[in-house]
Amino acid sequence: MTTSSYRQVFVNRRIALMLFFGFSSGLPLALTAGTLQAWMAVAGVDIKTIGLFALIGLPYTLKFLWAPLMDRFVPPFLGRRRGWMIASQAALLACIAAMAGGDPAASPLALAAVALCTAFASASQDIVIDAYRTDILREEERGAGVAVFVAGYRIGMLTSGALALVLSEQIGWQNTYLLMAVLMSVGAACAIVAPEPDGRVVPPRTLGDAVMHPLKDFFGRQGAVLFLLLIILYKLGDAYAGTMTTAFLIRGAGFSAGDVGIVNKGFGMASLIAGAMAGGALMVRMGLYRSLLLFGGLQAVSNLSFMLLAWAGKSWPLMVFAVGFENLCGGMGTAAFVALLMALCNRDFSATQFALLSSLASLGRVFVSPTSGFVVERTGWAEFFFITALTALPGLFLLWRMRGRVAGLEHRKDGAGAMDAD
């Protein structure tokens, strides 16, 4: 790819839209999680009730259950993808505005019900935005598109997280949530002007087809089970270390919560965005397989930087390096990994298949991460981070063994035969 065509990948309309769709996707997340918890804490809600509110996030885990509906049915406006996008964003605007009228101290159950509706609408928006991104981005644009999307997503999370907490002290919680509701119009405006995906896609004829055909399509391909295993293993080491990073910096290395907030959350987020952008740029030149292998290796090595910090003790320069390096590599790995999920999806069923694959990607983290505290207690912090680096090796080995199949994904135009290359 020439330098001029390389630059064009980052300045075209489809990739530019990913920034705003990422923002729209990331914005609602904190409003039903961390920001809502802060509102409840300030309002004096008891800690048990605050803990139970974590269940509001369940729709994000179960979104694959209703994803087939968004493949099967086509809204009467703007087509299958953009129509559902507008519908979910309108629902989000209404639900977030309704949360602004809630009172966590006087009526926590009513607020919980509205917050659950918000989470459902947000998960639905994620389904259709993921599908649209899969459908609209061409093969050479996937890395850059994912990188820009991740940047927008993190900006959205920062807006509804840190910025919302600051605004709540200035204009109150109700006005803060109303402002967040208004910001959802950014995604809606982009959905209206966004282009339709290239080519004509025929939706499944029945709901049964929408449920069964994506599964038959995926498992009917050679190497399907190996790809599922790769999806589970690829980010496992990175996720395993991430479950204990904050706890280690405070209790293991001796930094204050304020120190961790500034470096881990502020500088770390900037590093993650930079990593995603760098990963997207390198993918244009390197291709999917080589990017996955390089970025996955860097993810494993980055965990060892925390092992060095555990050996050295409290060291500001080493802490900044470890946080920056780990997030930089994690962002690069995320860009390549999401591009892999997109490459595995058939455009006829991209909503259902992407929702299923992304849910599977969290499976390893859900089952392995709870062991982290026991491992730290038994082995110590340095040994724990060494173990997390080892945890990444099975995924990298499997990736190397599947190099022909993964490389074959880069040259197909749809989901059919995606895994036939050997």
N, C-alpha and C positions, 0 to 999 in steps of 0.2 A: 504493500500500500504506500502510495507516495505521500509526501508531507502535506500537500494541499488537500488530498482526499482525507487524510488523517484529521486535519483541522475541521474539515466540513462535517465530520461525524459529530463534533461537539457544538456546532452552531446551527444545526438544522432544527426545524420546527418541532419535529416529533420528540427530540431529546430535550428541547427547551421546556416543553409541556410537562416533562417528567418532574421538573423541579416543583411545579405548582401542585401536581397530583401527589407528590411525596409530602408536601406541606399539608395538604388536605387529609392525607392518610394518617400522618403523625399527630395532628392537632388534637383529635378527640381522646387520645389514649390517656394522658395524664388527668383529664377532666373527670374520669371515672376511677382513677387510681390515686396517685400521689397527691394531686391537688385537692381532690375530694377528701382524702384522709386529713390533710392539713386543715381544711375548712371544718371538719368534724372535731378535730382536736382543739381548735380555737374556740369552737362552740361548746366545748365541755362534754362531748359525748364520751361514754365510758369506753375503755380500751377493748373490751370484748366485742362490743358492737362494731367498732372500727375494724377489728380483725375479721369479723364475718362479712364485711363489705368487700373483702377480697374476692368473694364468690361472684361479684358482678363481672369480673373478667372472664367468666366461663365461655361466653359466646366466641371469644377469639380462639379458643381451643377447639370448639365444636363447629366451626363455620363450614366445614366440609359437608355437614349434614344437609344444609339447604343450598349449597353451591349448585347442585344440579338444577334447581329451579331457575337459576340465573343463566344457565346454559339453554334450558328448554324454552322458556317464555321470552317473548320480545315485546318490550313496552311499545305503545303506539306512537312514540316520538323518539327521534334521534338514534334509532337502531338498538341492537341488543346490548352493546356495551355502554354507550354514552347514555342511553335511556335509563338503565339501571343506576348509572352513576348519579344522574340528576335526582332520581327518586331517593336514593340513599342519602345524598347530601341535603336534600330538602328535609328529610326525616331527622337528620342530625341537627340541622339548624333549629327545628322545632323542639327537639328533645333537650338540647343544651339550653335553649331559652326557658324551657319549662323547669329545668334544674335551677335556674337563677331564681325562680319563685319559690323554691323549697326552703325548708327550715330543718337543718339536721338535728337540732336539739328538740324541737317540738314534735316533728313528724318524720323520724328517720326512716320508717317503713315506706312512706310515700316517696321520699327522696330516693330510696333504694330502688323502688319500682321504675321510676323515671330514669335513673342511672343505668339500670339493666336494659331498658329500651334504647338508651344512648349507645351502650356497648354493642347491642345487637345491630343497630344501624351502622355503627363504625366497622364492625366485622363484615357486614354486608358490603360496605364501601370498599374494604380491603379486597374482598373476593373479586369484585368487578374491576377495580383498578389493576390488580395483579393480572387479570385476564386481558384487559386492554393493553397493558404494557407488553405482555407476551405476544399479542396479535399485531401490534402496531410497529414494534421495533424489528428492523431487519437484522440478519445475523451479525453483520459487521458493526451494528449500533448497540448491541446488547450490553457490552461492558460499560460503555459510556453512558447509556441510558440508565442502567442500574446505579452507577456512581452518582449521577445527578439526582436520581430518585432518593437515594439514601441521604444525600445532603439536604434535600427538601424535607424529608421525613424527620431528620434530627432537628432542623430548624422549627418544624411544627411542634415537636415534643418540647423543645426549649421554650417556645412561646406559651404553651399551655401549662408548662411546669414552672420553671424559674421566674419567667416574666409575669405569669399569672399570680404567683405568690407575692411578688413585689407590688403589683397593681392592687391586690386585695387590701393592702394597708393604706392605699391612697384613695381608692374609689369604692371599696367595699366588695364583698363576695358576689352579691347579686349583679352589680354592674360589670364586674370582671367576667362572669359567666355570660352575660348578655353580649359583651364585646367579643368573646370567643365564638359565640353563635354567629355573629355578623361576619367573622373571619372565614366561616365555612363557605361564604359566597365566592371566595377566591377559586375554590375547586369547581363550583358550579359554573362560573363564568368560563373557565377553561374547558369544561366538558362541552359547552355549547359551541365553542369555536374550534374544538379539536377535530382533526380529520378522521375519517373512517379508515379502518384497516384495509390494506390492499387485498383485492380478490373477493370473491363471493363465498361466504360460508353458510351452509344450510344447518340450522339448529336441529337437534334431535326431534323426531316426530312425536314422541310421547315422553311422559315423565319417566316411565320405566326405561326407555332408551337412554335418557339423560343420566340415569343412575348406572345402568349396566354397561352401556357402550364405552364410557371412559375406562372402566376396569378391564373390559375385554380388549380394548385397543392397547392398553399399556401392557397387560400381562400376556398378550398374544405376541409380543416382540421378544426376540432372542436376547437374553441377558437381563430381563426385567427384574428378577429377584436380586441380581448383583447390583443393579443400579439403586434399588431400594436400600440395600445394605450400605452402599456408598453414601447415600443421602443421610443415613442415620449416623455414620461414623465420621464424616468429613470434618464437621465443626465440633466434634465431641470434646477434644482436648481443650479447645479454646473456651467452650462453654463451661467445662469442668473447672478450669482455673477462675473463670469470671464469677462463679458463685461465691468465692471466698476472697476476692481481691480487696473489697472495701474493708471487710473484717480484718484481713491481714495488715493493711496499712495502718489501721487504728490500734488493734490489739497486739499484732505481731511486731510491727516496725515502730510503733509508738508515736505516730503522728496524730494530731488533733482532728476532730471532725471537720473543723473549718479548713484545715490544710487539705484534707482529702476532698472536700467540696470544691475548693479552688482548682486543685491539680487534677484529680480523678474525674470530676464531672465537667469542669470547664475546659482545661487543656486536653483532657482525654477525649471529649466530644469533638473538639477541633481536629485532633489527630485522626480520629476515626473518619471524619468527613474527608480529610486530606488523603487518607489511605484509600477510601472508596474512589475518589477522583483519580488518584495515581493508578489504582488497579484497573479502572476503566480505560485509562489511556494506554497502559501496557497491554491490555487484552486486544486492543486494535492491532497491535504489531505481533503479539505472541500467539494468539489463538486461545481457544478454551482449555485444551488439555495442558499445555505448558504453563498457562496461568494458574490453573488449579494446583498443579504440582508445586510450582514455585511459591505461591502464596500460602498453600497448606504447610509447606516446610517452614516458611517464615513464622507462621502462627505457632508452630510447635517450639521453635527457637525462642520466640518472644516470651513464652512462659518461663524460660530459664532466667530471664532478666529479674523476675521476682525472687527466684532462688538466690541470685547474687545479692539482692537487697536483704533477704532474710539472713544471709551470712554476714553482711556488712553492718547491719543494724540501721539505726535512724540516720539516713543520709539524704538530704534534699536533692543534690544533683542526681543521685542514683534513682531516687523515687521519680523524679521528673522524666528521666530517661526510660525507666521501666514502664511507666504509664503511657508515655508517648509512643514508645516502640510497640507495646502490646496493642494499643488501639489502632496504630497505623497499619500493622499487619492484619489485625482483625477486620479492618475496613476493606483492605485489599482482598482478603479471603471471602468476605461477604459479597463483594461485587462479582467475583468469579462464581461463587456458589449459586447465587440467584440466577445468574446467566445460565448455569447448568440446569436448574429447575425449568427455566423458560424453554430451553432447547429440548427438554423431554416432553413438553406438552404438545398435544395435537390441537390445532386452532379450533376444531369443531367442538372440543370439550375443555378449553383452556381454563375456564372458571373452576370446574370440578377437579381436574387433574392438578392444577397448581395448588388449590386448597388442600387436597389430599397429601401432595408431596411436601408442602410446607409444614403440615401437621406432623408428618413422619419425621421431618428434620428435627423437631423438638422432642421426639420420643426418647432418644438416648439421654438428653439432658434431664428429662423428667425422672428417669429411673436411676441415673448414675449420680447426679448432683447431690441428692440427699445423703450420700455416703461421705461427702467431703469433710464434714465436721469430725466424723469418726476417724478418718484417715489422718487429719491434722493432729488430733489428740494422741493418736498412736505413734505417728512417725515424726511430727514436727513440721514447721512451715517450709523449710528448704526442701525436705524430702517430698512433701506434698506437691510442690510445683514441678519437681522433677518427674513425679508420677504423672502429672497432667500432660507433660511433654511426651511421655511414653504412650499415653492414651491416644495421641494423635497418629501414632505410627501405623496401626492397622488400617486406618482410612487411607493413608498415603500409599501403603503397600497395595491395597485393593485398587486404588486409582492407577497405579503403575501397571498392574496386571490387566486392567481394562483400557489401556491407552488407545488401542485400536478402536474400540467401541466409542470412547469419549471423543476421539478425533473425528469419527464419522458423523457425530452430531453437528459439526460445524458446517457441513456442506449440504444439509437437507433443507427442503423448503416447507415441510409440514411434518406432522407427527408420524405419518406412515413410514414404517421401516426405519425409525429413528435409531434403533439399536442393532441393526443387522450387520454393521461393519465389524470386522473381526481383526 
